[in-house]
């Protein structure tokens, strides 16, 4: 039997990058994958790729920073499937700038997506998990939440905040058999990173004890583990998947 057989999984930011890798892996393991993303073209493409491989998926254009968007999408999922078993809060954005140059708009935009978006999704979806007395919630933090990063005051603040949110929500929801955990990816070789200059990528690799960048599938495997019944007694944890950067 597949590890996520008959599970209904929502993955935010699932159209591309790490989110897409998670969507593909969840579908391979038997889940019905619901992708929430703003990129309609890539979202539909990922959905079609999953279906072509024999999986089950749908795409909804959702701005997770807008409560009413998330509310409608959550209601649509419940109307269609009657339950939501897994929520992966993977969506996130960057608007990098030093503190001196960072605008209030850059600050707020990152807060809105990376923190408020997670609040909106978790608040609305968890209500249905609590009713069913079953749920797996996975929040995507970052290695920079643990040691900071120049020019990312806004991003680091949100990713560090997610670790605190994860621990608090784990205490609140755990008694209802809903686990909440976080994954903190290190430097991951996404399509965006591949476009960086070779010397920049080399410098990133030199910071990793394993001597290489991670790939999206390795983060997706962490998502899969925490979403599976194998992780039923893991709650409130933060799993670093960074090749040893935080040692």
Buried (B, 14 or more C-beta within 10 A) or exposed (E): EEBBEEBBBBBBBBBBBBBBBBBBBBBBBBBBBBBBBBBEEBBBBBBEBBEEEEBBBBBBBBBBBBBEBBEBBBEBBBEEBEBBBBBBBBBBBBBBBEEEEBEEEBBBBBBBBBBBBBBBBBBBBBEBBBEBEBBBBBBBBBBBBBEEBEBBBBBBBBBBBBBEBBBEBBEEBEEBBBBBBBBBBBBBBBEEBEEEEEEEBEEBBEBBEEEEBBBBBBBBBBBBBBBBEEBEEBBBBBBBBBBEBEE
